[in-house]
Amino acid sequence: MENIALSKHRLKEIPLWKKKLSIALKKHWQLYLLTLPVLLYFIIFEYLPMYGVVIAFKNFNPVKGIMD
């Protein structure tokens, strides 16, 4: 009976790396908040325009659209 209780207890334990990550996020949340505008900039102006590069090399058919 003790083995079942121990195994259930082990399933509820949070892995060590998740604990450390959550502590670091809580401790340095201002730093992560400062990185948010930079990440948004790169996603909007550097990553999303790559879709246009892909479209440039496709055979466009107005009936099928861009996705085909």
Helices and strands as residue ranges (DSSP letters): H 2-12, H 16-27, H 29-42, I 43-47, H 50-56
